[in-house]
Amino acid sequence: MIRPEFRTILTDQRGAAVILWSCFMISVVIYIVIARNVLDDPKYAAGLWFAENARIVLWFLAVVDLGYYVWWKRCYLTEESILGGAKRAKLFRALEGHQGRIEERAASVVSTYVTRKIVLFAILEALAVYGLVLAIVGRYLADQYILSALSFVLLALEFPSEKPLEALVREVEQGG
């Protein structure tokens, strides 16, 4: 049985994930603002000689990144993989106050879930970074908007809601 006060600490870890998710979302907007401000200056707006090659490479990386996102989600964010891989996770400092085997397992599962979600956020933010580079290197603003919008939408879909975290804690508590 998980103590109510420790359950609160466990579910509070979602708040940390939400804060980091918010930072990733805000950074996508910041990248657009940066590119727009840099490109307003004519000395930076000329485009570089390797821009077209960079565009090809970065779009290739964006496709690879999308594939990696799908693979990461299927391999590392399923309930089975989180419950199975939690033994290897480093506990968050806030969860070190566990008492007993069940609370320790729940702490490991929550740490694993939040860590893997943050990795997923970084994978998705890379799309917006590619767009920023394309805008600055070759003035490919349409590319930046497409990649930033894709990043923004996928990040929105990956919002760390309460349900998955509560389901994982409940599964640990029931002995799963």
C-alpha positions, -999 to +999 in steps of 0.1 A: +000+000+000+013+034-009+009+061+018-013+090+008+014+115+014+039+096-008+012+092-035+009+130-035+047+132-040+045+107-068+017+125-086+035+158-081+062+146-104+038+152-132+040+189-124+078+188-131+070+172-164+044+198-172+069+226-164+095+211-187+069+205-214+060+242-211+096+252-216+098+230-248+066+246-261+078+281-254+111+274-270+094+266-303+078+301-303+112+317-292+129+300-323+104+317-346+109+351-329+147+347-331+146+339-368+122+367-376+144+392-357+176+380-373+162+379-408+150+415-404+187+425-405+198+426-442+234+416-434+222+383-419+195+377-444+215+370-475+215+332-472+247+311-471+263+292-500+256+258-485+219+266-477+204+242-502+226+213-491+218+221-455+181+221-464+183+186-478+202+173-448+180+189-423+148+177-439+163+142-440+171+146-402+135+157-396+121+126-413+146+104-392+135+123-361+099+116-368+107+079-372+127+080-340+097+096-322+074+068-333+099+042-324+107+057-290+071+060-281+063+024-291+094+010-274+098+031-243+065+047-234+042+018-233+029+007-199+047-026-202+081-010-210+079+015-182+069-011-157+095-035-170+124-010-173+118+009-141+143-012-121+172+005-140+159+041-135+176+065-112+151+078-086+143+115-085+155+131-053+119+140-044+111+102-044+139+090-022+116+091+008+099+059-001+091+033+025+088-003+015+091-023-017+059-011-033+067+026-028+102+021-040+088+004-072+063+032-076+091+058-073+111+039-100+081+037-123+073+074-119+109+084-124+111+063-156+079+077-170+088+113-164+124+108-177+112+091-209+085+118-215+113+144-213+133+126-238+103+125-261+099+162-257+135+168-267+130+146-298+101+166-309+117+200-301+146+190-325+121+195-354+117+232-344+155+235-341+159+222-376+134+248-387+154+276-369+186+265-386+169+265-420+155+299-415+188+314-405+210+295-430+189+299-461+159+321-452+136+291-456+108+306-435+081+283-448+102+253-438+107+268-403+070+274-400+061+238-411+087+222-388+078+245-359+041+238-363+048+200-365+069+202-334+042+223-316+013+200-325+032+168-315+043+184-283+007+194-276-004+158-282+023+146-258+011+167-229+019+148-197-016+142-184-025+127-151-042+095-164-011+076-175+008+084-144-020+074-121-026+042-141+011+033-136+010+039-099-022+020-096-007-009-115+023-010-092+001-009-061-020-038-074+011-058-079+015-056-117 
